[in-house]
Amino acid sequence: MKTVILILLYLLVGCSTGGAVVKINADTYLVANEQYGSSGSSQKAKAIQKAIKYCEKSNKTMEMQSTKQADGALGSLPSAEVIFSCRD
């Protein structure tokens, strides 16, 4: 029984979604992230890191356009989104 509970807790804490970079117009992108057991600010930091890495793949610099974050509440996960461009 203890093993089953530990496995369920491990799976629950590790649940996260998002992180894919989505092109929203000619030179603007969106990356969003959410994860159980964290905060909106930590999800924002992860999204920013993903945006930076995305631009670095093209030898460019990430320029942030806007950010949003939300701490989790009943029925929702802590989340964040970053809208950005990649500049030379």
PDB file of N, CA, C and O in Angstrom:
ATOM      1  N   MET A   1       0.822  -1.199   0.000  1.00  0.00           N
ATOM      2  CA  MET A   1       0.000   0.000   0.000  1.00  0.00           C
ATOM      3  C   MET A   1       0.865   1.261   0.000  1.00  0.00           C
ATOM      4  O   MET A   1       0.578   2.213  -0.726  1.00  0.00           O
ATOM      5  N   LYS A   2       1.925   1.266   0.815  1.00  0.00           N
ATOM      6  CA  LYS A   2       2.822   2.424   0.853  1.00  0.00           C
ATOM      7  C   LYS A   2       3.457   2.660  -0.509  1.00  0.00           C
ATOM      8  O   LYS A   2       3.622   3.803  -0.935  1.00  0.00           O
ATOM      9  N   THR A   3       3.809   1.584  -1.185  1.00  0.00           N
ATOM     10  CA  THR A   3       4.439   1.704  -2.491  1.00  0.00           C
ATOM     11  C   THR A   3       3.489   2.355  -3.492  1.00  0.00           C
ATOM     12  O   THR A   3       3.899   3.208  -4.279  1.00  0.00           O
ATOM     13  N   VAL A   4       2.231   1.953  -3.462  1.00  0.00           N
ATOM     14  CA  VAL A   4       1.244   2.515  -4.382  1.00  0.00           C
ATOM     15  C   VAL A   4       1.067   4.011  -4.131  1.00  0.00           C
ATOM     16  O   VAL A   4       0.997   4.797  -5.076  1.00  0.00           O
ATOM     17  N   ILE A   5       0.996   4.398  -2.882  1.00  0.00           N
ATOM     18  CA  ILE A   5       0.843   5.809  -2.531  1.00  0.00           C
ATOM     19  C   ILE A   5       2.065   6.605  -2.979  1.00  0.00           C
ATOM     20  O   ILE A   5       1.918   7.699  -3.525  1.00  0.00           O
ATOM     21  N   LEU A   6       3.257   6.080  -2.761  1.00  0.00           N
ATOM     22  CA  LEU A   6       4.477   6.769  -3.186  1.00  0.00           C
ATOM     23  C   LEU A   6       4.535   6.940  -4.701  1.00  0.00           C
ATOM     24  O   LEU A   6       4.943   7.992  -5.193  1.00  0.00           O
ATOM     25  N   ILE A   7       4.136   5.928  -5.428  1.00  0.00           N
ATOM     26  CA  ILE A   7       4.124   6.005  -6.884  1.00  0.00           C
ATOM     27  C   ILE A   7       3.134   7.066  -7.356  1.00  0.00           C
ATOM     28  O   ILE A   7       3.447   7.857  -8.245  1.00  0.00           O
ATOM     29  N   LEU A   8       1.951   7.084  -6.767  1.00  0.00           N
ATOM     30  CA  LEU A   8       0.954   8.080  -7.146  1.00  0.00           C
ATOM     31  C   LEU A   8       1.429   9.498  -6.838  1.00  0.00           C
ATOM     32  O   LEU A   8       1.222  10.410  -7.639  1.00  0.00           O
ATOM     33  N   LEU A   9       2.057   9.685  -5.693  1.00  0.00           N
ATOM     34  CA  LEU A   9       2.592  11.006  -5.349  1.00  0.00           C
ATOM     35  C   LEU A   9       3.686  11.428  -6.318  1.00  0.00           C
ATOM     36  O   LEU A   9       3.732  12.580  -6.750  1.00  0.00           O
ATOM     37  N   TYR A  10       4.550  10.508  -6.652  1.00  0.00           N
ATOM     38  CA  TYR A  10       5.629  10.800  -7.600  1.00  0.00           C
ATOM     39  C   TYR A  10       5.064  11.236  -8.954  1.00  0.00           C
ATOM     40  O   TYR A  10       5.528  12.214  -9.540  1.00  0.00           O
ATOM     41  N   LEU A  11       4.068  10.510  -9.442  1.00  0.00           N
ATOM     42  CA  LEU A  11       3.463  10.845 -10.732  1.00  0.00           C
ATOM     43  C   LEU A  11       2.736  12.181 -10.677  1.00  0.00           C
ATOM     44  O   LEU A  11       2.783  12.954 -11.634  1.00  0.00           O
ATOM     45  N   LEU A  12       2.075  12.455  -9.578  1.00  0.00           N
ATOM     46  CA  LEU A  12       1.325  13.696  -9.437  1.00  0.00           C
ATOM     47  C   LEU A  12       2.236  14.908  -9.381  1.00  0.00           C
ATOM     48  O   LEU A  12       1.948  15.920 -10.019  1.00  0.00           O
ATOM     49  N   VAL A  13       3.315  14.832  -8.643  1.00  0.00           N
ATOM     50  CA  VAL A  13       4.247  15.951  -8.521  1.00  0.00           C
ATOM     51  C   VAL A  13       4.950  16.216  -9.841  1.00  0.00           C
ATOM     52  O   VAL A  13       5.270  17.365 -10.145  1.00  0.00           O
ATOM     53  N   GLY A  14       5.191  15.202 -10.613  1.00  0.00           N
ATOM     54  CA  GLY A  14       5.914  15.361 -11.865  1.00  0.00           C
ATOM     55  C   GLY A  14       5.063  15.770 -13.051  1.00  0.00           C
ATOM     56  O   GLY A  14       5.593  15.929 -14.151  1.00  0.00           O
ATOM     57  N   CYS A  15       3.767  15.946 -12.868  1.00  0.00           N
ATOM     58  CA  CYS A  15       2.889  16.284 -13.982  1.00  0.00           C
ATOM     59  C   CYS A  15       3.123  17.716 -14.452  1.00  0.00           C
ATOM     60  O   CYS A  15       3.016  18.661 -13.671  1.00  0.00           O
ATOM     61  N   SER A  16       3.437  17.861 -15.708  1.00  0.00           N
ATOM     62  CA  SER A  16       3.569  19.197 -16.286  1.00  0.00           C
ATOM     63  C   SER A  16       3.146  19.136 -17.740  1.00  0.00           C
ATOM     64  O   SER A  16       3.224  18.091 -18.386  1.00  0.00           O
ATOM     65  N   THR A  17       2.699  20.274 -18.240  1.00  0.00           N
ATOM     66  CA  THR A  17       2.309  20.337 -19.642  1.00  0.00           C
ATOM     67  C   THR A  17       2.834  21.623 -20.247  1.00  0.00           C
ATOM     68  O   THR A  17       3.235  22.553 -19.547  1.00  0.00           O
ATOM     69  N   GLY A  18       2.819  21.646 -21.556  1.00  0.00           N
ATOM     70  CA  GLY A  18       3.237  22.849 -22.253  1.00  0.00           C
ATOM     71  C   GLY A  18       4.701  22.813 -22.615  1.00  0.00           C
ATOM     72  O   GLY A  18       5.359  21.774 -22.556  1.00  0.00           O
ATOM     73  N   GLY A  19       5.185  23.961 -22.987  1.00  0.00           N
ATOM     74  CA  GLY A  19       6.589  24.088 -23.300  1.00  0.00           C
ATOM     75  C   GLY A  19       6.891  24.128 -24.774  1.00  0.00           C
ATOM     76  O   GLY A  19       8.004  24.486 -25.159  1.00  0.00           O
ATOM     77  N   ALA A  20       5.928  23.768 -25.623  1.00  0.00           N
ATOM     78  CA  ALA A  20       6.163  23.840 -27.063  1.00  0.00           C
ATOM     79  C   ALA A  20       6.094  25.290 -27.514  1.00  0.00           C
ATOM     80  O   ALA A  20       5.230  26.046 -27.069  1.00  0.00           O
ATOM     81  N   VAL A  21       6.997  25.672 -28.389  1.00  0.00           N
ATOM     82  CA  VAL A  21       6.999  27.023 -28.941  1.00  0.00           C
ATOM     83  C   VAL A  21       6.033  27.051 -30.121  1.00  0.00           C
ATOM     84  O   VAL A  21       6.106  26.214 -31.021  1.00  0.00           O
ATOM     85  N   VAL A  22       5.128  28.027 -30.102  1.00  0.00           N
ATOM     86  CA  VAL A  22       4.117  28.160 -31.145  1.00  0.00           C
ATOM     87  C   VAL A  22       4.290  29.502 -31.847  1.00  0.00           C
ATOM     88  O   VAL A  22       4.357  30.546 -31.198  1.00  0.00           O
ATOM     89  N   LYS A  23       4.361  29.469 -33.156  1.00  0.00           N
ATOM     90  CA  LYS A  23       4.472  30.708 -33.938  1.00  0.00           C
ATOM     91  C   LYS A  23       3.080  31.339 -34.029  1.00  0.00           C
ATOM     92  O   LYS A  23       2.131  30.701 -34.484  1.00  0.00           O
ATOM     93  N   ILE A  24       2.967  32.608 -33.587  1.00  0.00           N
ATOM     94  CA  ILE A  24       1.651  33.246 -33.612  1.00  0.00           C
ATOM     95  C   ILE A  24       1.528  34.312 -34.702  1.00  0.00           C
ATOM     96  O   ILE A  24       0.415  34.742 -35.006  1.00  0.00           O
ATOM     97  N   ASN A  25       2.627  34.742 -35.288  1.00  0.00           N
ATOM     98  CA  ASN A  25       2.618  35.545 -36.510  1.00  0.00           C
ATOM     99  C   ASN A  25       4.023  35.506 -37.118  1.00  0.00           C
ATOM    100  O   ASN A  25       4.837  34.673 -36.722  1.00  0.00           O
ATOM    101  N   ALA A  26       4.313  36.376 -38.055  1.00  0.00           N
ATOM    102  CA  ALA A  26       5.553  36.295 -38.836  1.00  0.00           C
ATOM    103  C   ALA A  26       6.823  36.187 -37.991  1.00  0.00           C
ATOM    104  O   ALA A  26       7.715  35.407 -38.326  1.00  0.00           O
ATOM    105  N   ASP A  27       6.922  36.953 -36.902  1.00  0.00           N
ATOM    106  CA  ASP A  27       8.154  36.917 -36.102  1.00  0.00           C
ATOM    107  C   ASP A  27       7.877  36.906 -34.597  1.00  0.00           C
ATOM    108  O   ASP A  27       8.727  37.316 -33.807  1.00  0.00           O
ATOM    109  N   THR A  28       6.710  36.447 -34.207  1.00  0.00           N
ATOM    110  CA  THR A  28       6.339  36.411 -32.793  1.00  0.00           C
ATOM    111  C   THR A  28       5.931  34.990 -32.407  1.00  0.00           C
ATOM    112  O   THR A  28       5.240  34.295 -33.151  1.00  0.00           O
ATOM    113  N   TYR A  29       6.380  34.586 -31.223  1.00  0.00           N
ATOM    114  CA  TYR A  29       6.165  33.224 -30.749  1.00  0.00           C
ATOM    115  C   TYR A  29       5.569  33.236 -29.352  1.00  0.00           C
ATOM    116  O   TYR A  29       5.657  34.226 -28.626  1.00  0.00           O
ATOM    117  N   LEU A  30       4.954  32.102 -28.989  1.00  0.00           N
ATOM    118  CA  LEU A  30       4.370  31.909 -27.665  1.00  0.00           C
ATOM    119  C   LEU A  30       4.890  30.603 -27.090  1.00  0.00           C
ATOM    120  O   LEU A  30       4.939  29.589 -27.785  1.00  0.00           O
ATOM    121  N   VAL A  31       5.275  30.625 -25.831  1.00  0.00           N
ATOM    122  CA  VAL A  31       5.576  29.392 -25.111  1.00  0.00           C
ATOM    123  C   VAL A  31       4.826  29.469 -23.787  1.00  0.00           C
ATOM    124  O   VAL A  31       4.859  30.489 -23.097  1.00  0.00           O
ATOM    125  N   ALA A  32       4.151  28.380 -23.444  1.00  0.00           N
ATOM    126  CA  ALA A  32       3.371  28.323 -22.206  1.00  0.00           C
ATOM    127  C   ALA A  32       3.775  27.087 -21.420  1.00  0.00           C
ATOM    128  O   ALA A  32       4.200  26.084 -21.992  1.00  0.00           O
ATOM    129  N   ASN A  33       3.640  27.172 -20.116  1.00  0.00           N
ATOM    130  CA  ASN A  33       4.030  26.066 -19.258  1.00  0.00           C
ATOM    131  C   ASN A  33       3.115  26.022 -18.047  1.00  0.00           C
ATOM    132  O   ASN A  33       2.683  27.063 -17.553  1.00  0.00           O
ATOM    133  N   GLU A  34       2.819  24.820 -17.567  1.00  0.00           N
ATOM    134  CA  GLU A  34       2.082  24.657 -16.312  1.00  0.00           C
ATOM    135  C   GLU A  34       2.536  23.371 -15.644  1.00  0.00           C
ATOM    136  O   GLU A  34       2.904  22.405 -16.312  1.00  0.00           O
ATOM    137  N   GLN A  35       2.504  23.370 -14.325  1.00  0.00           N
ATOM    138  CA  GLN A  35       2.959  22.198 -13.590  1.00  0.00           C
ATOM    139  C   GLN A  35       2.375  22.195 -12.195  1.00  0.00           C
ATOM    140  O   GLN A  35       2.357  23.215 -11.507  1.00  0.00           O
ATOM    141  N   TYR A  36       1.898  21.033 -11.790  1.00  0.00           N
ATOM    142  CA  TYR A  36       1.379  20.844 -10.443  1.00  0.00           C
ATOM    143  C   TYR A  36       2.529  20.919  -9.438  1.00  0.00           C
ATOM    144  O   TYR A  36       3.632  20.453  -9.722  1.00  0.00           O
ATOM    145  N   GLY A  37       2.279  21.495  -8.281  1.00  0.00           N
ATOM    146  CA  GLY A  37       3.279  21.519  -7.214  1.00  0.00           C
ATOM    147  C   GLY A  37       4.347  22.573  -7.395  1.00  0.00           C
ATOM    148  O   GLY A  37       5.442  22.432  -6.850  1.00  0.00           O
ATOM    149  N   SER A  38       4.065  23.621  -8.141  1.00  0.00           N
ATOM    150  CA  SER A  38       5.039  24.686  -8.333  1.00  0.00           C
ATOM    151  C   SER A  38       4.318  26.022  -8.174  1.00  0.00           C
ATOM    152  O   SER A  38       3.223  26.082  -7.615  1.00  0.00           O
ATOM    153  N   SER A  39       4.933  27.085  -8.664  1.00  0.00           N
ATOM    154  CA  SER A  39       4.315  28.411  -8.602  1.00  0.00           C
ATOM    155  C   SER A  39       4.264  29.015  -9.997  1.00  0.00           C
ATOM    156  O   SER A  39       4.954  28.556 -10.908  1.00  0.00           O
ATOM    157  N   GLY A  40       3.450  30.039 -10.159  1.00  0.00           N
ATOM    158  CA  GLY A  40       3.384  30.726 -11.436  1.00  0.00           C
ATOM    159  C   GLY A  40       4.712  31.341 -11.820  1.00  0.00           C
ATOM    160  O   GLY A  40       5.086  31.348 -12.993  1.00  0.00           O
ATOM    161  N   SER A  41       5.432  31.863 -10.822  1.00  0.00           N
ATOM    162  CA  SER A  41       6.725  32.488 -11.128  1.00  0.00           C
ATOM    163  C   SER A  41       7.760  31.459 -11.578  1.00  0.00           C
ATOM    164  O   SER A  41       8.583  31.761 -12.442  1.00  0.00           O
ATOM    165  N   SER A  42       7.736  30.266 -11.018  1.00  0.00           N
ATOM    166  CA  SER A  42       8.696  29.246 -11.472  1.00  0.00           C
ATOM    167  C   SER A  42       8.331  28.765 -12.878  1.00  0.00           C
ATOM    168  O   SER A  42       9.218  28.435 -13.665  1.00  0.00           O
ATOM    169  N   GLN A  43       7.049  28.722 -13.198  1.00  0.00           N
ATOM    170  CA  GLN A  43       6.640  28.350 -14.549  1.00  0.00           C
ATOM    171  C   GLN A  43       7.013  29.443 -15.552  1.00  0.00           C
ATOM    172  O   GLN A  43       7.356  29.150 -16.697  1.00  0.00           O
ATOM    173  N   LYS A  44       6.945  30.689 -15.121  1.00  0.00           N
ATOM    174  CA  LYS A  44       7.365  31.798 -15.979  1.00  0.00           C
ATOM    175  C   LYS A  44       8.861  31.702 -16.275  1.00  0.00           C
ATOM    176  O   LYS A  44       9.284  31.906 -17.413  1.00  0.00           O
ATOM    177  N   ALA A  45       9.658  31.391 -15.256  1.00  0.00           N
ATOM    178  CA  ALA A  45      11.105  31.241 -15.450  1.00  0.00           C
ATOM    179  C   ALA A  45      11.403  30.110 -16.434  1.00  0.00           C
ATOM    180  O   ALA A  45      12.276  30.247 -17.290  1.00  0.00           O
ATOM    181  N   LYS A  46      10.682  28.997 -16.314  1.00  0.00           N
ATOM    182  CA  LYS A  46      10.886  27.875 -17.243  1.00  0.00           C
ATOM    183  C   LYS A  46      10.506  28.262 -18.663  1.00  0.00           C
ATOM    184  O   LYS A  46      11.200  27.897 -19.611  1.00  0.00           O
ATOM    185  N   ALA A  47       9.412  28.998 -18.819  1.00  0.00           N
ATOM    186  CA  ALA A  47       8.981  29.427 -20.149  1.00  0.00           C
ATOM    187  C   ALA A  47       9.999  30.388 -20.767  1.00  0.00           C
ATOM    188  O   ALA A  47      10.282  30.310 -21.962  1.00  0.00           O
ATOM    189  N   ILE A  48      10.544  31.287 -19.958  1.00  0.00           N
ATOM    190  CA  ILE A  48      11.564  32.220 -20.449  1.00  0.00           C
ATOM    191  C   ILE A  48      12.808  31.453 -20.896  1.00  0.00           C
ATOM    192  O   ILE A  48      13.380  31.756 -21.943  1.00  0.00           O
ATOM    193  N   GLN A  49      13.223  30.472 -20.114  1.00  0.00           N
ATOM    194  CA  GLN A  49      14.391  29.667 -20.488  1.00  0.00           C
ATOM    195  C   GLN A  49      14.162  28.946 -21.809  1.00  0.00           C
ATOM    196  O   GLN A  49      15.070  28.860 -22.636  1.00  0.00           O
ATOM    197  N   LYS A  50      12.948  28.424 -22.013  1.00  0.00           N
ATOM    198  CA  LYS A  50      12.638  27.747 -23.279  1.00  0.00           C
ATOM    199  C   LYS A  50      12.669  28.724 -24.446  1.00  0.00           C
ATOM    200  O   LYS A  50      13.134  28.381 -25.533  1.00  0.00           O
ATOM    201  N   ALA A  51      12.175  29.940 -24.226  1.00  0.00           N
ATOM    202  CA  ALA A  51      12.200  30.955 -25.281  1.00  0.00           C
ATOM    203  C   ALA A  51      13.638  31.318 -25.643  1.00  0.00           C
ATOM    204  O   ALA A  51      13.977  31.435 -26.821  1.00  0.00           O
ATOM    205  N   ILE A  52      14.475  31.493 -24.634  1.00  0.00           N
ATOM    206  CA  ILE A  52      15.890  31.815 -24.881  1.00  0.00           C
ATOM    207  C   ILE A  52      16.557  30.704 -25.687  1.00  0.00           C
ATOM    208  O   ILE A  52      17.254  30.982 -26.663  1.00  0.00           O
ATOM    209  N   LYS A  53      16.353  29.466 -25.295  1.00  0.00           N
ATOM    210  CA  LYS A  53      16.959  28.335 -26.007  1.00  0.00           C
ATOM    211  C   LYS A  53      16.453  28.248 -27.443  1.00  0.00           C
ATOM    212  O   LYS A  53      17.210  27.919 -28.357  1.00  0.00           O
ATOM    213  N   TYR A  54      15.176  28.544 -27.634  1.00  0.00           N
ATOM    214  CA  TYR A  54      14.604  28.498 -28.977  1.00  0.00           C
ATOM    215  C   TYR A  54      15.321  29.496 -29.891  1.00  0.00           C
ATOM    216  O   TYR A  54      15.689  29.157 -31.015  1.00  0.00           O
ATOM    217  N   CYS A  55      15.516  30.711 -29.414  1.00  0.00           N
ATOM    218  CA  CYS A  55      16.189  31.735 -30.218  1.00  0.00           C
ATOM    219  C   CYS A  55      17.671  31.419 -30.408  1.00  0.00           C
ATOM    220  O   CYS A  55      18.226  31.664 -31.478  1.00  0.00           O
ATOM    221  N   GLU A  56      18.302  30.882 -29.387  1.00  0.00           N
ATOM    222  CA  GLU A  56      19.726  30.554 -29.493  1.00  0.00           C
ATOM    223  C   GLU A  56      19.991  29.512 -30.567  1.00  0.00           C
ATOM    224  O   GLU A  56      21.076  29.493 -31.148  1.00  0.00           O
ATOM    225  N   LYS A  57      19.023  28.644 -30.843  1.00  0.00           N
ATOM    226  CA  LYS A  57      19.194  27.647 -31.909  1.00  0.00           C
ATOM    227  C   LYS A  57      19.415  28.303 -33.268  1.00  0.00           C
ATOM    228  O   LYS A  57      20.027  27.717 -34.161  1.00  0.00           O
ATOM    229  N   SER A  58      18.911  29.522 -33.411  1.00  0.00           N
ATOM    230  CA  SER A  58      19.072  30.274 -34.659  1.00  0.00           C
ATOM    231  C   SER A  58      20.124  31.372 -34.522  1.00  0.00           C
ATOM    232  O   SER A  58      20.190  32.282 -35.349  1.00  0.00           O
ATOM    233  N   ASN A  59      20.941  31.285 -33.478  1.00  0.00           N
ATOM    234  CA  ASN A  59      21.957  32.302 -33.188  1.00  0.00           C
ATOM    235  C   ASN A  59      21.361  33.700 -33.075  1.00  0.00           C
ATOM    236  O   ASN A  59      21.929  34.677 -33.564  1.00  0.00           O
ATOM    237  N   LYS A  60      20.203  33.775 -32.420  1.00  0.00           N
ATOM    238  CA  LYS A  60      19.525  35.044 -32.209  1.00  0.00           C
ATOM    239  C   LYS A  60      19.308  35.266 -30.719  1.00  0.00           C
ATOM    240  O   LYS A  60      19.554  34.381 -29.900  1.00  0.00           O
ATOM    241  N   THR A  61      18.843  36.465 -30.386  1.00  0.00           N
ATOM    242  CA  THR A  61      18.582  36.836 -29.002  1.00  0.00           C
ATOM    243  C   THR A  61      17.083  36.935 -28.774  1.00  0.00           C
ATOM    244  O   THR A  61      16.358  37.470 -29.612  1.00  0.00           O
ATOM    245  N   MET A  62      16.624  36.427 -27.658  1.00  0.00           N
ATOM    246  CA  MET A  62      15.214  36.484 -27.332  1.00  0.00           C
ATOM    247  C   MET A  62      14.843  37.885 -26.846  1.00  0.00           C
ATOM    248  O   MET A  62      15.505  38.444 -25.972  1.00  0.00           O
ATOM    249  N   GLU A  63      13.790  38.437 -27.414  1.00  0.00           N
ATOM    250  CA  GLU A  63      13.246  39.722 -26.976  1.00  0.00           C
ATOM    251  C   GLU A  63      11.817  39.485 -26.498  1.00  0.00           C
ATOM    252  O   GLU A  63      10.934  39.140 -27.284  1.00  0.00           O
ATOM    253  N   MET A  64      11.603  39.676 -25.193  1.00  0.00           N
ATOM    254  CA  MET A  64      10.305  39.406 -24.599  1.00  0.00           C
ATOM    255  C   MET A  64       9.312  40.509 -24.956  1.00  0.00           C
ATOM    256  O   MET A  64       9.617  41.696 -24.842  1.00  0.00           O
ATOM    257  N   GLN A  65       8.127  40.101 -25.389  1.00  0.00           N
ATOM    258  CA  GLN A  65       7.049  41.043 -25.706  1.00  0.00           C
ATOM    259  C   GLN A  65       6.102  41.199 -24.508  1.00  0.00           C
ATOM    260  O   GLN A  65       5.737  42.315 -24.136  1.00  0.00           O
ATOM    261  N   SER A  66       5.711  40.065 -23.910  1.00  0.00           N
ATOM    262  CA  SER A  66       4.827  40.109 -22.747  1.00  0.00           C
ATOM    263  C   SER A  66       4.879  38.774 -22.010  1.00  0.00           C
ATOM    264  O   SER A  66       5.295  37.754 -22.560  1.00  0.00           O
ATOM    265  N   THR A  67       4.451  38.808 -20.765  1.00  0.00           N
ATOM    266  CA  THR A  67       4.372  37.591 -19.954  1.00  0.00           C
ATOM    267  C   THR A  67       3.079  37.612 -19.151  1.00  0.00           C
ATOM    268  O   THR A  67       2.524  38.671 -18.856  1.00  0.00           O
ATOM    269  N   LYS A  68       2.619  36.428 -18.809  1.00  0.00           N
ATOM    270  CA  LYS A  68       1.478  36.252 -17.913  1.00  0.00           C
ATOM    271  C   LYS A  68       1.790  35.078 -17.013  1.00  0.00           C
ATOM    272  O   LYS A  68       2.418  34.111 -17.444  1.00  0.00           O
ATOM    273  N   GLN A  69       1.361  35.155 -15.775  1.00  0.00           N
ATOM    274  CA  GLN A  69       1.528  34.015 -14.880  1.00  0.00           C
ATOM    275  C   GLN A  69       0.343  33.952 -13.940  1.00  0.00           C
ATOM    276  O   GLN A  69      -0.299  34.962 -13.654  1.00  0.00           O
ATOM    277  N   ALA A  70       0.063  32.743 -13.462  1.00  0.00           N
ATOM    278  CA  ALA A  70      -1.024  32.538 -12.507  1.00  0.00           C
ATOM    279  C   ALA A  70      -0.632  31.424 -11.556  1.00  0.00           C
ATOM    280  O   ALA A  70      -0.190  30.357 -11.983  1.00  0.00           O
ATOM    281  N   ASP A  71      -0.795  31.673 -10.280  1.00  0.00           N
ATOM    282  CA  ASP A  71      -0.580  30.614  -9.301  1.00  0.00           C
ATOM    283  C   ASP A  71      -1.778  29.684  -9.339  1.00  0.00           C
ATOM    284  O   ASP A  71      -2.887  30.102  -9.671  1.00  0.00           O
ATOM    285  N   GLY A  72      -1.562  28.454  -9.007  1.00  0.00           N
ATOM    286  CA  GLY A  72      -2.627  27.472  -9.049  1.00  0.00           C
ATOM    287  C   GLY A  72      -3.727  27.774  -8.046  1.00  0.00           C
ATOM    288  O   GLY A  72      -3.490  28.369  -6.995  1.00  0.00           O
ATOM    289  N   ALA A  73      -4.907  27.360  -8.387  1.00  0.00           N
ATOM    290  CA  ALA A  73      -6.067  27.460  -7.506  1.00  0.00           C
ATOM    291  C   ALA A  73      -6.850  26.163  -7.663  1.00  0.00           C
ATOM    292  O   ALA A  73      -6.478  25.296  -8.454  1.00  0.00           O
ATOM    293  N   LEU A  74      -7.897  26.039  -6.933  1.00  0.00           N
ATOM    294  CA  LEU A  74      -8.710  24.832  -7.023  1.00  0.00           C
ATOM    295  C   LEU A  74      -9.152  24.627  -8.468  1.00  0.00           C
ATOM    296  O   LEU A  74      -9.853  25.468  -9.031  1.00  0.00           O
ATOM    297  N   GLY A  75      -8.752  23.535  -9.054  1.00  0.00           N
ATOM    298  CA  GLY A  75      -9.122  23.224 -10.422  1.00  0.00           C
ATOM    299  C   GLY A  75      -8.196  23.764 -11.497  1.00  0.00           C
ATOM    300  O   GLY A  75      -8.463  23.573 -12.684  1.00  0.00           O
ATOM    301  N   SER A  76      -7.118  24.432 -11.117  1.00  0.00           N
ATOM    302  CA  SER A  76      -6.173  24.927 -12.123  1.00  0.00           C
ATOM    303  C   SER A  76      -4.744  24.779 -11.627  1.00  0.00           C
ATOM    304  O   SER A  76      -4.480  24.794 -10.425  1.00  0.00           O
ATOM    305  N   LEU A  77      -3.838  24.636 -12.570  1.00  0.00           N
ATOM    306  CA  LEU A  77      -2.423  24.463 -12.258  1.00  0.00           C
ATOM    307  C   LEU A  77      -1.699  25.803 -12.313  1.00  0.00           C
ATOM    308  O   LEU A  77      -2.132  26.707 -13.027  1.00  0.00           O
ATOM    309  N   PRO A  78      -0.599  25.945 -11.565  1.00  0.00           N
ATOM    310  CA  PRO A  78       0.243  27.128 -11.728  1.00  0.00           C
ATOM    311  C   PRO A  78       0.729  27.175 -13.180  1.00  0.00           C
ATOM    312  O   PRO A  78       1.156  26.160 -13.731  1.00  0.00           O
ATOM    313  N   SER A  79       0.662  28.355 -13.790  1.00  0.00           N
ATOM    314  CA  SER A  79       0.982  28.436 -15.209  1.00  0.00           C
ATOM    315  C   SER A  79       1.609  29.783 -15.562  1.00  0.00           C
ATOM    316  O   SER A  79       1.573  30.736 -14.784  1.00  0.00           O
ATOM    317  N   ALA A  80       2.179  29.825 -16.749  1.00  0.00           N
ATOM    318  CA  ALA A  80       2.759  31.058 -17.272  1.00  0.00           C
ATOM    319  C   ALA A  80       2.848  30.961 -18.777  1.00  0.00           C
ATOM    320  O   ALA A  80       2.915  29.870 -19.342  1.00  0.00           O
ATOM    321  N   GLU A  81       2.847  32.121 -19.423  1.00  0.00           N
ATOM    322  CA  GLU A  81       3.092  32.180 -20.852  1.00  0.00           C
ATOM    323  C   GLU A  81       3.985  33.359 -21.172  1.00  0.00           C
ATOM    324  O   GLU A  81       3.943  34.392 -20.504  1.00  0.00           O
ATOM    325  N   VAL A  82       4.789  33.190 -22.195  1.00  0.00           N
ATOM    326  CA  VAL A  82       5.716  34.224 -22.630  1.00  0.00           C
ATOM    327  C   VAL A  82       5.522  34.412 -24.127  1.00  0.00           C
ATOM    328  O   VAL A  82       5.545  33.444 -24.887  1.00  0.00           O
ATOM    329  N   ILE A  83       5.332  35.654 -24.548  1.00  0.00           N
ATOM    330  CA  ILE A  83       5.285  36.002 -25.959  1.00  0.00           C
ATOM    331  C   ILE A  83       6.590  36.712 -26.269  1.00  0.00           C
ATOM    332  O   ILE A  83       6.991  37.633 -25.557  1.00  0.00           O
ATOM    333  N   PHE A  84       7.258  36.276 -27.347  1.00  0.00           N
ATOM    334  CA  PHE A  84       8.604  36.779 -27.621  1.00  0.00           C
ATOM    335  C   PHE A  84       8.900  36.776 -29.118  1.00  0.00           C
ATOM    336  O   PHE A  84       8.183  36.188 -29.928  1.00  0.00           O
ATOM    337  N   SER A  85       9.986  37.457 -29.439  1.00  0.00           N
ATOM    338  CA  SER A  85      10.533  37.466 -30.794  1.00  0.00           C
ATOM    339  C   SER A  85      12.010  37.085 -30.698  1.00  0.00           C
ATOM    340  O   SER A  85      12.630  37.213 -29.643  1.00  0.00           O
ATOM    341  N   CYS A  86      12.553  36.622 -31.800  1.00  0.00           N
ATOM    342  CA  CYS A  86      13.986  36.332 -31.878  1.00  0.00           C
ATOM    343  C   CYS A  86      14.623  37.404 -32.747  1.00  0.00           C
ATOM    344  O   CYS A  86      14.202  37.614 -33.885  1.00  0.00           O
ATOM    345  N   ARG A  87      15.626  38.078 -32.225  1.00  0.00           N
ATOM    346  CA  ARG A  87      16.273  39.190 -32.923  1.00  0.00           C
ATOM    347  C   ARG A  87      17.744  38.879 -33.194  1.00  0.00           C
ATOM    348  O   ARG A  87      18.395  38.154 -32.442  1.00  0.00           O
ATOM    349  N   ASP A  88      18.249  39.451 -34.293  1.00  0.00           N
ATOM    350  CA  ASP A  88      19.680  39.292 -34.638  1.00  0.00           C
ATOM    351  C   ASP A  88      20.556  39.997 -33.645  1.00  0.00           C
ATOM    352  O   ASP A  88      21.780  39.971 -33.774  1.00  0.00           O
TER     353      ASP A  88
END
